[in-house]
Amino acid sequence: MLFEELSLSKSIQKAVYEEGYTQPTPIQEQAIPYILEGKDVIGCAQTGTGKTAAFAIPIIHQLHRIVGSSKKSKQIRALIVTPTRELAIQIGQNFDTYAKYTNLTQTTIFGGVSQIPQVDVLKKGIDVVISTPGRLLDLHKQGFINFDYLHTLVLDEADQMLDMGFINDVKKIVKLTPNNRQTLLFSATMPMAIRELAELFLKNPARVEVAPISSTAEKVKQRIYFVEKSEKRNLLYHLIRNEKLSDVLVFTRTKHGADNVVKSLRKKGIAAEAIHGDKSQSARQRVLESFKNKEVNILVATDIAARGIDIDQLPLVINFDLPNIPETYVHRIGRTGRAGHEGIALSFCSKDEHPYWKDIQRLIRVDVKTITEHPYPWHTDRPDGSIETITPSTKRSGKNQKSRKSNTSKKNKKRWY
């Protein structure tokens, strides 16, 4: 199928054609016709498959027909609720791109910055609002937001809003919107809690699932390193230095951990920056732009801050810390291998994280290759004082085992991944 077969307005067809879109992705091909028909939709597809365009393009088409060239005061007719500032900004940029040959306008609303510029835009009138839950409710309470004319509500990355504790805010927002709205729910994973949420807010929704639930991108090569916890920073530096890595997104579990990884890399001459919730919005945008412009080689991020990071052809993701929620692993490695490109996802697993890895394997059902030839494997002290190298599959007999010292004395001639 071609985009021109989707019955879209010529203005939108021109915009998407200029972006190089000729054929819709599977999620776009299946979801767009339902949305154009006015149906509620539950869309589930892995990260990087074009979910934003799947709802943005038909919304623009619908609103362009409703608003037309009218010069009357603009009203909020579409609301997209999303978990993070970065994702809101990204979606806003996509709306601007697809709607550039229409007279539709959009604004992004999020906390952590002054509300004055956001209020000024709202007072002038706007067609589409893309917002995080907290600031949206604040501005509505203050009387700056009116949903009386709302046509479409989108809950994007619904599973992440659930994980981040936004579910009650989402319920409040839904209750503020008209009952005859169209509701679209998009997510990369579809846990039971999200299905129950959908039953509450959606009316006879069309279900679009273009990949197995919680699947990982087929073109992402996944590798696991079993490494001593205290040696993770050394392993990271070892890979960056020996393989001359750049354009790498590194995930840590905490903000403090992200800062510590950056400090460690900078001491060794590696250009690295951290992005997390403690940084101001302007600082986060500056760091992200530096990474996209290749001024920074390594970007270290927490899961919340990484939502919305969309970098074309990002080659490599490293899980410095394994997530304790298996679905989060799917989101993380979905930052690479996007839009059909190949990618690599490396994970560092310390002994205390092994239960997390077992949970991840049960979810993804992929036989991930273990990289054993590296300088910092799991080890245990023998009674005689020597060090035994172990992996989860190693039997602790002591027979035919190499010491950590002997293991690292040989040059590794194998491919690093």
CORWOKA-V44512 format. One record per backbone hydrogen bond with DSSP energy under -0.5 kcal/mol. CO is the residue of the C=O (numbers start at 1). NH is the residue of the N-H. If there is no record, write none. Layout:
# CORWOKA-V44512
CO,NH
CO,NH
This chain:
# CORWOKA-V44512
2,5
3,6
9,13
10,14
11,15
12,16
13,17
14,18
15,19
16,21
17,20
20,22
22,3
25,29
26,30
27,31
28,32
30,34
31,35
32,36
33,37
34,39
35,38
40,206
41,43
41,185
42,44
42,208
43,187
44,210
44,211
46,49
48,339
50,54
51,55
52,55
52,56
53,57
55,59
56,60
57,61
58,62
59,63
60,64
61,65
62,66
63,67
63,68
64,68
67,70
75,77
77,151
77,152
78,129
79,81
79,154
80,131
81,156
84,88
85,89
86,90
87,91
88,92
89,93
90,94
91,95
92,96
93,97
94,98
95,99
97,100
99,102
105,127
105,128
107,130
109,132
115,119
116,120
117,121
118,122
119,123
120,124
121,125
122,125
127,77
127,78
128,107
129,80
130,109
131,82
132,136
133,137
134,138
135,139
136,140
137,141
138,142
139,144
139,145
140,143
147,150
147,178
151,182
152,79
153,184
154,81
154,156
155,186
157,161
158,162
159,163
160,164
161,166
162,165
166,170
167,171
168,172
169,173
170,174
171,175
172,176
173,176
173,177
174,177
178,181
182,153
183,41
184,155
184,186
185,43
186,157
186,158
187,45
188,214
191,194
191,195
192,196
193,197
194,198
195,199
196,200
197,201
198,202
202,204
203,40
206,42
206,208
207,209
208,44
212,215
217,220
219,221
219,343
220,222
221,345
222,369
223,347
224,226
224,371
225,227
225,349
226,378
228,231
229,232
231,235
232,236
233,237
234,238
235,239
236,240
237,241
238,242
239,243
240,244
240,245
241,244
247,316
248,250
248,299
249,318
250,301
251,320
251,321
254,258
255,259
256,260
257,261
258,262
259,263
260,264
261,265
262,266
263,267
264,268
265,268
265,270
266,269
270,272
271,297
271,298
273,300
275,302
276,279
280,284
281,285
282,286
283,287
284,288
285,289
286,290
287,291
288,292
289,293
290,295
290,296
291,294
297,247
297,248
298,273
298,300
299,250
299,301
300,275
301,252
302,306
303,307
304,307
306,309
308,310
309,311
310,312
311,314
314,337
315,344
316,249
317,346
318,251
318,320
319,348
324,326
325,328
325,329
326,329
326,330
327,331
328,332
329,333
330,334
332,335
333,336
337,340
338,341
342,337
343,221
344,317
345,223
346,319
347,225
347,349
348,350
349,227
350,353
351,354
353,356
353,357
354,358
355,359
356,360
357,361
358,362
359,363
360,364
361,365
366,368
369,224
369,371
370,372
372,374
374,377
376,228
378,390
380,388
382,385
386,382
387,389
387,404
388,380
391,394
395,397
395,398
398,401
402,389
403,407
404,408
405,409
406,410
411,413
